[in-house]
Amino acid sequence: MGVLQRFERRLEGMVEGAFARVFKGVVEPVEVAAAIQKEAADKKAILGPGRILVPNDYTVELGSSDYARLSPYADPLGTELGVMLQERAVTQGWHFVGPVQVGFVENPQLRTGVFSVSGEVSSGAPRPDRPTRSGSPAPAAARRGTPRLLVSPAAISSSRGRPPPDAAVADHPGGSAPQIVPLDGPVTVVGRAADADVRLADTGVSRQHAEIRLEGPDIVIVDVGSTNGTLVNGRRIGRVTLADGDRITVGTTVLTFQQDGP
């Protein structure tokens, strides 16, 4: 079953199929989903081997009549559209810099049945010009919550003026607030190399130290031949399935894995 088919199937089971009926003869939700996928593909940026950045913040413009029909369902529909794009990202190897968000705005100049979609790279900060918005930070493969790392201290970095990839740069533990790093790709590389997904400024960390892999419902961390080893909750590991709250030590840096909760 394809991504769009799964999207339609989920809508059929929500609010007694109201989503599937509300746009009958006008704008269909699956058309919006297909347009978001196309916008992501059209605006993708290749940052390096296996590093394809796509927009994570989407605005859907609707005519007045379509907007009035959609408004009562905007939040759950936006969430499902975000989940759909996360599923597509897994199959295409796409990456995001923040949570996938879908917002809806009214454009009186559009006639019934016509809509437009625009996407941009965004950190996820609230947009006052888009009051009707919803997000989907959780990958479809892990609905218990967003798999993520807490790195302290950390800061997103960019290079040569390009949009910042979904990577974190962390120093040795300090007093700064932790940086949240979403694990939204099939494999997240932790290391000191410039092309690592989670880049650590720690001399005790190897250039490619460990990989965090999404394997079905499980999130697995694998040491990839690091010099100083990888510890989970104080025990040296080669490969282990992570659980919410696990503390990962690489060099002198401690990362906290989170999955359950909002």
Secondary structure, DSSP 8 states (H G I E B T S, - for coil): --HHHHHHHHHHTSGGGHHHHHTTTS--HHHHHHHHHHHHHHT-EEEETTEEE---EEEEEE-HHHHHHHGGGHHHHHHHHHHHHHHHHHHHTEE-SS-EEEEEEE-TTS-TT-EEEEEE-------TT--EEEEE-S-TT-TTS--EEEESSEE----TT----S-EEE-SS-SS--EEEE--SSEEEEESSTT-SEEE--TTS-SS-EEEEEETTEEEEEE-S-SS-EEETTEEESEEE--TT-EEEETTEEEEEE-S--
